[in-house]
Amino acid sequence: MQLVPQIREDMPAEMLADMVEASGIARGSSSAQSEDCLTINVQVPTGTKAGDKLPVIAWIFGGGFVLGSSELIPGDTIVAHPVEMGQPVIYAAMNYRLGPFGFLGGKEVKEAGVGNLGLQDQREALRWIQKHISAFGGDPEKVTLWGPSAGTISSALHMLTNNGNTEGLFRGAIMSAGSPLPTGDIAELQPVPTDNLTAAAPALPNLFSYSGIATPWSPGADGKFLTAPPQHLVLAGQVADIPFITGDALDEGTIFATGSWNVTTEQEFHEYLFSGAPQTLLEPLFSLYPADPAAAGVLHS
């Protein structure tokens, strides 16, 4: 289940066109929207047969945990290029629940052990790959997680769950633009009826409408998949001991500033970034990052 993007009407036309092109919304899924969305798209090089034991890319799409589908990025290129290099791979793209159906918070949700259902969907997809990918010519012992944005965050969180035990579901990860997202406890969120969620969710902030980088639908500590906030698990060393590649995309932060083009004064900028934060905590930051970079101060302990 994904949300239909609510694009701000006051967005500059040129910016809107660039964002739509970059995001792939123009190539969006034509499938009917439904919570019954848990499918896996497997693509293999021509001529691949059972027993070939090819490495497997387990693809987790991005979209801020509110948008996306395995249909948005077919694996044609990802499969074709390795073939040209003489190192063929199999591409297995999973769907997972999004928005309130995948990342609902609340005390009751946490107590029932059904938080972060989107991540649990992904984990189940990895188990499916282990069980069935050999029939497609893949090697279940050579599975690598890969995805951009929310797919990257998801890959990182799979490295943190279960005390860092991968259960043999994957042997490495490629993280394209993202990291373990620092969040809090899902019990801090309040539950509401399903009908209310369905009606309200499209109007809540999303990639095309919100101000800042906060999203109401993101993974948090649920006591089961994530026993503590991700940043705490990292500090505790509960990270899978596997090789990984991580990186960022040029100007990737631009999309997260789309709600701020009307911020024209330094005070508005401070309020935009740090609304509600104590001024005493922020003064050192303002000293280090003033409107005039030449006036930057030095932070002393």
Contacts in CASP RR format, 6 or more apart in sequence:
PFRMAT RR
TARGET T0000
AUTHOR 0000-0000-0000
METHOD contacts of the structure
MODEL  1
MQLVPQIREDMPAEMLADMVEASGIARGSSSAQSEDCLTINVQVPTGTKA
GDKLPVIAWIFGGGFVLGSSELIPGDTIVAHPVEMGQPVIYAAMNYRLGP
FGFLGGKEVKEAGVGNLGLQDQREALRWIQKHISAFGGDPEKVTLWGPSA
GTISSALHMLTNNGNTEGLFRGAIMSAGSPLPTGDIAELQPVPTDNLTAA
APALPNLFSYSGIATPWSPGADGKFLTAPPQHLVLAGQVADIPFITGDAL
DEGTIFATGSWNVTTEQEFHEYLFSGAPQTLLEPLFSLYPADPAAAGVLH
S
1 33 0 8 1.000
1 34 0 8 1.000
1 35 0 8 1.000
1 37 0 8 1.000
1 97 0 8 1.000
1 98 0 8 1.000
1 99 0 8 1.000
1 101 0 8 1.000
1 102 0 8 1.000
2 29 0 8 1.000
2 33 0 8 1.000
2 37 0 8 1.000
2 66 0 8 1.000
2 67 0 8 1.000
2 68 0 8 1.000
2 69 0 8 1.000
2 98 0 8 1.000
2 99 0 8 1.000
3 66 0 8 1.000
3 67 0 8 1.000
3 98 0 8 1.000
3 99 0 8 1.000
3 201 0 8 1.000
3 202 0 8 1.000
3 206 0 8 1.000
4 33 0 8 1.000
4 202 0 8 1.000
5 25 0 8 1.000
5 67 0 8 1.000
5 206 0 8 1.000
5 207 0 8 1.000
5 208 0 8 1.000
5 209 0 8 1.000
6 202 0 8 1.000
6 203 0 8 1.000
6 206 0 8 1.000
6 208 0 8 1.000
6 209 0 8 1.000
7 16 0 8 1.000
7 208 0 8 1.000
7 209 0 8 1.000
8 208 0 8 1.000
8 209 0 8 1.000
8 258 0 8 1.000
8 259 0 8 1.000
11 19 0 8 1.000
11 208 0 8 1.000
11 258 0 8 1.000
12 261 0 8 1.000
15 258 0 8 1.000
19 208 0 8 1.000
19 255 0 8 1.000
19 258 0 8 1.000
20 26 0 8 1.000
22 255 0 8 1.000
23 63 0 8 1.000
23 67 0 8 1.000
23 207 0 8 1.000
23 255 0 8 1.000
24 72 0 8 1.000
25 67 0 8 1.000
27 72 0 8 1.000
28 68 0 8 1.000
28 69 0 8 1.000
28 71 0 8 1.000
28 72 0 8 1.000
29 68 0 8 1.000
29 69 0 8 1.000
29 71 0 8 1.000
29 72 0 8 1.000
30 71 0 8 1.000
31 37 0 8 1.000
31 69 0 8 1.000
31 71 0 8 1.000
35 97 0 8 1.000
35 101 0 8 1.000
37 69 0 8 1.000
37 95 0 8 1.000
37 96 0 8 1.000
37 97 0 8 1.000
38 94 0 8 1.000
38 95 0 8 1.000
38 96 0 8 1.000
38 97 0 8 1.000
38 121 0 8 1.000
38 124 0 8 1.000
38 125 0 8 1.000
39 70 0 8 1.000
39 94 0 8 1.000
39 95 0 8 1.000
40 70 0 8 1.000
40 92 0 8 1.000
40 93 0 8 1.000
40 94 0 8 1.000
40 95 0 8 1.000
40 125 0 8 1.000
40 128 0 8 1.000
40 129 0 8 1.000
41 70 0 8 1.000
41 71 0 8 1.000
41 74 0 8 1.000
41 75 0 8 1.000
41 91 0 8 1.000
41 92 0 8 1.000
41 93 0 8 1.000
42 90 0 8 1.000
42 91 0 8 1.000
42 92 0 8 1.000
42 93 0 8 1.000
42 133 0 8 1.000
42 136 0 8 1.000
43 74 0 8 1.000
43 75 0 8 1.000
43 76 0 8 1.000
43 79 0 8 1.000
43 90 0 8 1.000
43 91 0 8 1.000
43 92 0 8 1.000
43 93 0 8 1.000
44 54 0 8 1.000
44 79 0 8 1.000
44 90 0 8 1.000
44 91 0 8 1.000
44 136 0 8 1.000
44 137 0 8 1.000
44 138 0 8 1.000
45 54 0 8 1.000
45 79 0 8 1.000
45 82 0 8 1.000
45 83 0 8 1.000
45 88 0 8 1.000
45 89 0 8 1.000
45 90 0 8 1.000
48 54 0 8 1.000
48 88 0 8 1.000
48 90 0 8 1.000
48 136 0 8 1.000
48 137 0 8 1.000
48 138 0 8 1.000
49 137 0 8 1.000
50 134 0 8 1.000
50 135 0 8 1.000
50 136 0 8 1.000
50 137 0 8 1.000
51 134 0 8 1.000
51 137 0 8 1.000
51 138 0 8 1.000
52 137 0 8 1.000
52 138 0 8 1.000
53 134 0 8 1.000
53 137 0 8 1.000
53 138 0 8 1.000
53 139 0 8 1.000
53 142 0 8 1.000
54 88 0 8 1.000
54 89 0 8 1.000
54 90 0 8 1.000
54 137 0 8 1.000
54 138 0 8 1.000
54 139 0 8 1.000
54 142 0 8 1.000
55 87 0 8 1.000
55 89 0 8 1.000
55 90 0 8 1.000
55 138 0 8 1.000
55 139 0 8 1.000
55 142 0 8 1.000
55 143 0 8 1.000
55 144 0 8 1.000
56 89 0 8 1.000
56 90 0 8 1.000
56 91 0 8 1.000
56 92 0 8 1.000
56 129 0 8 1.000
56 133 0 8 1.000
56 138 0 8 1.000
56 139 0 8 1.000
56 140 0 8 1.000
56 142 0 8 1.000
56 143 0 8 1.000
56 144 0 8 1.000
57 78 0 8 1.000
57 89 0 8 1.000
57 90 0 8 1.000
57 91 0 8 1.000
57 92 0 8 1.000
57 144 0 8 1.000
57 146 0 8 1.000
58 92 0 8 1.000
58 94 0 8 1.000
58 125 0 8 1.000
58 126 0 8 1.000
58 129 0 8 1.000
58 143 0 8 1.000
58 144 0 8 1.000
58 145 0 8 1.000
58 146 0 8 1.000
58 170 0 8 1.000
59 70 0 8 1.000
59 73 0 8 1.000
59 75 0 8 1.000
59 78 0 8 1.000
59 91 0 8 1.000
59 92 0 8 1.000
59 93 0 8 1.000
59 94 0 8 1.000
59 146 0 8 1.000
59 147 0 8 1.000
60 94 0 8 1.000
60 96 0 8 1.000
60 122 0 8 1.000
60 145 0 8 1.000
60 146 0 8 1.000
60 147 0 8 1.000
60 150 0 8 1.000
60 151 0 8 1.000
60 154 0 8 1.000
60 155 0 8 1.000
61 68 0 8 1.000
61 69 0 8 1.000
61 70 0 8 1.000
61 72 0 8 1.000
61 73 0 8 1.000
61 93 0 8 1.000
61 95 0 8 1.000
61 147 0 8 1.000
61 148 0 8 1.000
61 150 0 8 1.000
61 151 0 8 1.000
62 68 0 8 1.000
62 147 0 8 1.000
62 148 0 8 1.000
62 149 0 8 1.000
62 150 0 8 1.000
62 151 0 8 1.000
62 152 0 8 1.000
63 149 0 8 1.000
63 150 0 8 1.000
63 151 0 8 1.000
63 207 0 8 1.000
64 149 0 8 1.000
64 150 0 8 1.000
64 206 0 8 1.000
64 207 0 8 1.000
64 215 0 8 1.000
64 217 0 8 1.000
64 218 0 8 1.000
65 98 0 8 1.000
65 99 0 8 1.000
65 102 0 8 1.000
65 103 0 8 1.000
65 118 0 8 1.000
65 150 0 8 1.000
65 153 0 8 1.000
65 215 0 8 1.000
65 217 0 8 1.000
65 218 0 8 1.000
65 219 0 8 1.000
66 98 0 8 1.000
66 99 0 8 1.000
66 206 0 8 1.000
66 207 0 8 1.000
66 215 0 8 1.000
66 217 0 8 1.000
67 98 0 8 1.000
67 206 0 8 1.000
67 207 0 8 1.000
68 98 0 8 1.000
69 95 0 8 1.000
70 93 0 8 1.000
70 94 0 8 1.000
70 95 0 8 1.000
73 93 0 8 1.000
75 91 0 8 1.000
75 93 0 8 1.000
78 89 0 8 1.000
78 91 0 8 1.000
79 88 0 8 1.000
79 89 0 8 1.000
79 90 0 8 1.000
79 91 0 8 1.000
82 88 0 8 1.000
82 89 0 8 1.000
90 133 0 8 1.000
90 136 0 8 1.000
90 137 0 8 1.000
90 138 0 8 1.000
92 125 0 8 1.000
92 129 0 8 1.000
92 133 0 8 1.000
94 121 0 8 1.000
94 122 0 8 1.000
94 125 0 8 1.000
94 126 0 8 1.000
95 121 0 8 1.000
95 125 0 8 1.000
96 102 0 8 1.000
96 118 0 8 1.000
96 119 0 8 1.000
96 121 0 8 1.000
96 122 0 8 1.000
96 125 0 8 1.000
96 154 0 8 1.000
97 117 0 8 1.000
97 118 0 8 1.000
97 121 0 8 1.000
98 118 0 8 1.000
98 217 0 8 1.000
99 201 0 8 1.000
99 217 0 8 1.000
100 197 0 8 1.000
100 198 0 8 1.000
100 201 0 8 1.000
100 217 0 8 1.000
101 117 0 8 1.000
102 115 0 8 1.000
102 116 0 8 1.000
102 117 0 8 1.000
102 118 0 8 1.000
102 121 0 8 1.000
102 217 0 8 1.000
103 115 0 8 1.000
103 116 0 8 1.000
103 117 0 8 1.000
103 118 0 8 1.000
103 217 0 8 1.000
103 218 0 8 1.000
103 219 0 8 1.000
103 220 0 8 1.000
104 115 0 8 1.000
104 117 0 8 1.000
104 186 0 8 1.000
104 189 0 8 1.000
104 191 0 8 1.000
104 197 0 8 1.000
105 115 0 8 1.000
105 186 0 8 1.000
105 187 0 8 1.000
105 188 0 8 1.000
105 189 0 8 1.000
105 191 0 8 1.000
105 222 0 8 1.000
106 186 0 8 1.000
106 187 0 8 1.000
106 188 0 8 1.000
106 189 0 8 1.000
106 190 0 8 1.000
106 191 0 8 1.000
107 187 0 8 1.000
107 191 0 8 1.000
108 191 0 8 1.000
109 115 0 8 1.000
109 186 0 8 1.000
109 187 0 8 1.000
109 189 0 8 1.000
109 191 0 8 1.000
109 222 0 8 1.000
110 185 0 8 1.000
110 186 0 8 1.000
110 187 0 8 1.000
110 222 0 8 1.000
110 223 0 8 1.000
113 222 0 8 1.000
113 223 0 8 1.000
113 224 0 8 1.000
115 186 0 8 1.000
115 222 0 8 1.000
115 224 0 8 1.000
115 225 0 8 1.000
116 186 0 8 1.000
116 219 0 8 1.000
116 220 0 8 1.000
116 222 0 8 1.000
116 224 0 8 1.000
116 225 0 8 1.000
116 226 0 8 1.000
119 154 0 8 1.000
119 157 0 8 1.000
119 158 0 8 1.000
119 161 0 8 1.000
119 219 0 8 1.000
119 225 0 8 1.000
119 226 0 8 1.000
120 225 0 8 1.000
122 154 0 8 1.000
122 158 0 8 1.000
123 158 0 8 1.000
123 161 0 8 1.000
123 169 0 8 1.000
123 225 0 8 1.000
126 143 0 8 1.000
126 158 0 8 1.000
126 169 0 8 1.000
126 170 0 8 1.000
127 167 0 8 1.000
127 169 0 8 1.000
129 140 0 8 1.000
129 143 0 8 1.000
129 169 0 8 1.000
130 140 0 8 1.000
130 143 0 8 1.000
130 168 0 8 1.000
130 169 0 8 1.000
131 140 0 8 1.000
133 139 0 8 1.000
133 140 0 8 1.000
133 143 0 8 1.000
134 140 0 8 1.000
141 168 0 8 1.000
141 171 0 8 1.000
142 171 0 8 1.000
143 169 0 8 1.000
143 170 0 8 1.000
143 171 0 8 1.000
143 172 0 8 1.000
144 170 0 8 1.000
144 171 0 8 1.000
144 172 0 8 1.000
144 173 0 8 1.000
144 174 0 8 1.000
145 154 0 8 1.000
145 155 0 8 1.000
145 158 0 8 1.000
145 170 0 8 1.000
145 172 0 8 1.000
145 173 0 8 1.000
145 174 0 8 1.000
146 155 0 8 1.000
146 173 0 8 1.000
146 174 0 8 1.000
146 176 0 8 1.000
147 154 0 8 1.000
147 155 0 8 1.000
147 174 0 8 1.000
147 175 0 8 1.000
147 176 0 8 1.000
148 176 0 8 1.000
148 177 0 8 1.000
148 249 0 8 1.000
149 176 0 8 1.000
149 177 0 8 1.000
149 178 0 8 1.000
152 175 0 8 1.000
152 176 0 8 1.000
152 177 0 8 1.000
152 178 0 8 1.000
152 179 0 8 1.000
152 246 0 8 1.000
153 178 0 8 1.000
153 179 0 8 1.000
153 180 0 8 1.000
153 181 0 8 1.000
153 218 0 8 1.000
153 219 0 8 1.000
154 219 0 8 1.000
155 173 0 8 1.000
155 174 0 8 1.000
155 175 0 8 1.000
155 244 0 8 1.000
156 173 0 8 1.000
156 175 0 8 1.000
156 178 0 8 1.000
156 179 0 8 1.000
156 180 0 8 1.000
156 181 0 8 1.000
156 230 0 8 1.000
157 180 0 8 1.000
157 181 0 8 1.000
157 219 0 8 1.000
157 225 0 8 1.000
157 226 0 8 1.000
157 230 0 8 1.000
158 166 0 8 1.000
158 169 0 8 1.000
158 170 0 8 1.000
158 173 0 8 1.000
158 240 0 8 1.000
159 166 0 8 1.000
159 173 0 8 1.000
159 180 0 8 1.000
159 239 0 8 1.000
159 240 0 8 1.000
159 242 0 8 1.000
159 244 0 8 1.000
160 180 0 8 1.000
160 226 0 8 1.000
160 230 0 8 1.000
160 233 0 8 1.000
160 234 0 8 1.000
160 238 0 8 1.000
160 239 0 8 1.000
160 240 0 8 1.000
161 225 0 8 1.000
161 226 0 8 1.000
163 238 0 8 1.000
164 238 0 8 1.000
164 239 0 8 1.000
164 240 0 8 1.000
164 241 0 8 1.000
165 240 0 8 1.000
166 240 0 8 1.000
166 242 0 8 1.000
170 242 0 8 1.000
171 242 0 8 1.000
171 243 0 8 1.000
172 242 0 8 1.000
172 243 0 8 1.000
172 244 0 8 1.000
173 242 0 8 1.000
173 244 0 8 1.000
173 245 0 8 1.000
174 244 0 8 1.000
174 245 0 8 1.000
174 246 0 8 1.000
175 244 0 8 1.000
175 245 0 8 1.000
175 246 0 8 1.000
175 247 0 8 1.000
176 247 0 8 1.000
176 249 0 8 1.000
177 247 0 8 1.000
177 248 0 8 1.000
177 249 0 8 1.000
177 252 0 8 1.000
178 246 0 8 1.000
178 247 0 8 1.000
178 248 0 8 1.000
179 246 0 8 1.000
180 230 0 8 1.000
180 231 0 8 1.000
180 233 0 8 1.000
180 234 0 8 1.000
181 218 0 8 1.000
181 219 0 8 1.000
181 230 0 8 1.000
182 229 0 8 1.000
182 230 0 8 1.000
182 231 0 8 1.000
183 218 0 8 1.000
183 219 0 8 1.000
183 220 0 8 1.000
183 221 0 8 1.000
183 229 0 8 1.000
183 230 0 8 1.000
184 220 0 8 1.000
184 221 0 8 1.000
184 229 0 8 1.000
185 220 0 8 1.000
185 221 0 8 1.000
185 229 0 8 1.000
186 220 0 8 1.000
186 221 0 8 1.000
186 222 0 8 1.000
192 200 0 8 1.000
201 217 0 8 1.000
204 216 0 8 1.000
204 217 0 8 1.000
205 211 0 8 1.000
205 214 0 8 1.000
205 215 0 8 1.000
205 216 0 8 1.000
206 215 0 8 1.000
207 215 0 8 1.000
207 255 0 8 1.000
208 258 0 8 1.000
210 259 0 8 1.000
211 259 0 8 1.000
211 260 0 8 1.000
211 272 0 8 1.000
212 256 0 8 1.000
212 257 0 8 1.000
212 259 0 8 1.000
212 260 0 8 1.000
212 272 0 8 1.000
212 273 0 8 1.000
213 253 0 8 1.000
213 256 0 8 1.000
219 225 0 8 1.000
219 226 0 8 1.000
219 230 0 8 1.000
220 226 0 8 1.000
220 229 0 8 1.000
220 230 0 8 1.000
221 227 0 8 1.000
221 228 0 8 1.000
221 229 0 8 1.000
221 230 0 8 1.000
221 232 0 8 1.000
226 233 0 8 1.000
227 233 0 8 1.000
228 236 0 8 1.000
233 239 0 8 1.000
260 269 0 8 1.000
260 272 0 8 1.000
263 269 0 8 1.000
263 272 0 8 1.000
266 291 0 8 1.000
269 291 0 8 1.000
270 282 0 8 1.000
270 286 0 8 1.000
274 282 0 8 1.000
284 299 0 8 1.000
287 296 0 8 1.000
287 297 0 8 1.000
287 299 0 8 1.000
288 296 0 8 1.000
288 297 0 8 1.000
288 298 0 8 1.000
288 299 0 8 1.000
289 296 0 8 1.000
290 296 0 8 1.000
290 297 0 8 1.000
END
